[in-house]
Amino acid sequence: MEKFMLATTEEAQEFCEGIVMEMNQLFNISEDEAWGRVNDFWKRPFYEDYDIRYHETYNYWANTIYFGKETLWWKREGDPTLKPVPYPNQN
């Protein structure tokens, strides 16, 4: 799997690699699937060192990408109805 296709800086690539590693550890998914989810989730490139996406943690992005933006996953720990976004993305 190609790494993050929209990373425009080394910092952006390293940031996305951290998210991929977090997804792999949290959800026991392959690196290919994690990269695919990152690429499906973000459609705009990182252009600057101060991109707003850097304001959140790897854990936040890993969970948000895996479960979806609207799930309020942080309020639903242990909820058996919390399901990941289908992969590959079917939307």
C-alpha positions in Angstrom: 0.0 0.0 0.0 1.2 3.5 -0.8 1.7 5.6 2.2 -0.3 8.8 2.7 -0.8 10.1 -0.8 -1.4 13.7 0.3 1.5 14.2 2.7 3.5 17.2 1.3 6.2 17.3 4.0 8.3 14.8 5.9 6.5 16.0 9.1 3.1 15.1 7.6 4.3 11.7 6.5 5.7 11.0 10.1 2.4 12.2 11.6 0.4 9.9 9.4 2.7 7.0 10.2 2.0 7.6 13.9 -1.7 7.4 13.2 -1.2 4.2 11.2 0.8 2.6 14.0 -1.9 3.6 16.6 -4.6 2.1 14.4 -2.6 -1.1 14.1 -2.2 -1.4 17.8 -5.7 -0.4 18.8 -7.7 -2.4 16.2 -5.3 -5.1 15.1 -5.6 -4.2 11.5 -2.9 -4.5 8.8 -0.7 -1.6 7.9 -2.2 -1.7 4.4 -5.7 -1.3 5.8 -4.7 1.5 8.1 -3.0 3.4 5.3 -6.0 2.8 3.1 -8.3 4.2 5.8 -6.1 7.3 6.2 -6.1 7.9 2.5 -9.9 7.4 2.3 -10.5 9.8 5.2 -8.4 12.8 4.2 -8.9 14.3 0.8 -6.8 17.4 1.2 -3.0 17.6 1.5 -1.0 18.9 4.4 0.4 22.1 3.1 2.0 23.8 6.1 3.6 23.1 9.4 0.6 24.5 11.3 -2.1 22.3 9.8 -5.0 22.1 12.2 -4.8 18.3 12.0 -1.6 18.4 14.1 -3.6 19.8 17.1 -5.1 16.3 17.8 -3.3 13.2 19.0 -2.6 10.0 17.1 -5.1 8.3 19.3 -7.8 10.8 18.4 -7.2 10.5 14.7 -6.9 6.7 14.8 -10.3 6.4 16.5 -12.0 9.1 14.4 -10.7 7.5 11.1 -11.6 4.0 12.2 -15.1 4.7 13.7 -16.1 7.8 11.7 -16.4 11.5 12.5 -20.0 11.4 13.7 -19.9 8.4 16.1 -18.8 10.3 19.3 -16.5 7.3 19.9 -15.0 8.9 23.0 -18.3 8.8 24.8 -19.0 5.2 23.8 -16.1 3.1 25.2 -17.2 -0.4 25.6 -20.4 0.1 23.5 -21.0 -3.1 21.5 -22.9 -1.2 18.9 -19.9 1.0 18.0 -18.7 -0.4 14.7 -15.9 0.7 12.4 -16.4 2.4 9.1 -16.6 -0.3 6.4 -13.3 -0.9 4.6 -12.8 -0.3 1.9 -15.1 2.7 2.3 -18.5 1.9 0.8 -19.9 5.4 0.9 
